[in-house]
Amino acid sequence: MTRVDIKSPEALGQHIRNRRKTLGLTQQDLVNVAPFGLTFYSDLENGKGTAQLGKTLAAIRMLGLRFEISSSDDPQEARKCG
Protein backbone atom coordinates (compact mmCIF):
# COMPACT_ATOMS: atom_id res chain seq x y z
CA MET A 1 0.00 0.00 0.00
CA THR A 2 1.28 3.44 -0.96
CA ARG A 3 0.65 6.32 1.41
CA VAL A 4 0.42 9.89 0.18
CA ASP A 5 0.51 12.96 2.41
CA ILE A 6 -2.21 15.26 1.05
CA LYS A 7 -1.89 18.87 2.18
CA SER A 8 -4.18 20.73 -0.21
CA PRO A 9 -7.29 20.31 -2.36
CA GLU A 10 -5.02 20.55 -5.41
CA ALA A 11 -2.85 17.66 -4.20
CA LEU A 12 -5.95 15.55 -3.52
CA GLY A 13 -7.34 16.33 -6.97
CA GLN A 14 -4.06 15.43 -8.66
CA HIS A 15 -3.89 12.12 -6.80
CA ILE A 16 -7.48 11.29 -7.73
CA ARG A 17 -6.81 12.21 -11.38
CA ASN A 18 -3.68 10.04 -11.47
CA ARG A 19 -5.57 7.07 -10.01
CA ARG A 20 -8.43 7.46 -12.48
CA LYS A 21 -6.00 7.54 -15.39
CA THR A 22 -4.04 4.57 -14.02
CA LEU A 23 -7.30 2.63 -14.05
CA GLY A 24 -7.86 3.68 -17.66
CA LEU A 25 -11.06 5.58 -16.83
CA THR A 26 -12.38 8.89 -18.09
CA GLN A 27 -14.37 11.33 -16.02
CA GLN A 28 -17.37 10.34 -18.16
CA ASP A 29 -16.84 6.69 -17.12
CA LEU A 30 -17.23 7.79 -13.50
CA VAL A 31 -20.34 9.82 -14.31
CA ASN A 32 -21.85 6.70 -15.89
CA VAL A 33 -21.58 4.70 -12.64
CA ALA A 34 -22.19 7.36 -9.99
CA PRO A 35 -24.88 9.99 -9.47
CA PHE A 36 -22.42 12.88 -9.76
CA GLY A 37 -22.08 15.15 -12.75
CA LEU A 38 -19.06 15.82 -14.90
CA THR A 39 -18.65 19.25 -13.31
CA PHE A 40 -18.14 17.66 -9.89
CA TYR A 41 -15.35 15.37 -11.13
CA SER A 42 -13.71 18.22 -13.01
CA ASP A 43 -13.84 20.49 -9.95
CA LEU A 44 -12.52 17.71 -7.71
CA GLU A 45 -9.58 16.87 -9.95
CA ASN A 46 -8.77 20.56 -10.35
CA GLY A 47 -8.56 21.01 -6.58
CA LYS A 48 -11.61 23.19 -6.09
CA GLY A 49 -11.83 23.60 -2.34
CA THR A 50 -15.62 23.64 -2.26
CA ALA A 51 -16.09 20.07 -3.56
CA GLN A 52 -18.64 18.34 -1.33
CA LEU A 53 -17.03 16.04 1.22
CA GLY A 54 -19.57 13.22 0.90
CA LYS A 55 -19.21 13.10 -2.87
CA THR A 56 -15.43 13.34 -2.58
CA LEU A 57 -15.29 10.39 -0.21
CA ALA A 58 -17.56 8.38 -2.51
CA ALA A 59 -15.32 9.15 -5.50
CA ILE A 60 -12.27 8.09 -3.49
CA ARG A 61 -13.91 4.75 -2.66
CA MET A 62 -15.06 4.22 -6.26
CA LEU A 63 -11.43 4.48 -7.40
CA GLY A 64 -10.30 1.91 -4.84
CA LEU A 65 -8.58 4.48 -2.66
CA ARG A 66 -8.80 4.90 1.11
CA PHE A 67 -9.06 8.13 3.06
CA GLU A 68 -7.26 8.06 6.41
CA ILE A 69 -6.61 10.70 9.02
CA SER A 70 -3.70 10.57 11.41
CA SER A 71 -2.65 12.92 14.14
CA SER A 72 0.73 14.29 15.03
CA ASP A 73 2.12 13.68 18.50
CA ASP A 74 3.86 17.05 18.27
CA PRO A 75 1.65 19.83 19.74
CA GLN A 76 3.47 22.46 17.65
CA GLU A 77 2.73 20.53 14.46
CA ALA A 78 -0.96 20.30 15.41
CA ARG A 79 -1.19 24.08 15.62
CA LYS A 80 0.16 24.70 12.11
CA CYS A 81 -2.35 25.63 9.47
CA GLY A 82 -1.73 24.81 5.80
Secondary structure, DSSP 8 states (H G I E B T S, - for coil): -------SHHHHHHHHHHHHHHTT--HHHHHHHSS--HHHHHHHHTT-TT--HHHHHHHHHHTT--------S-HHHHH---
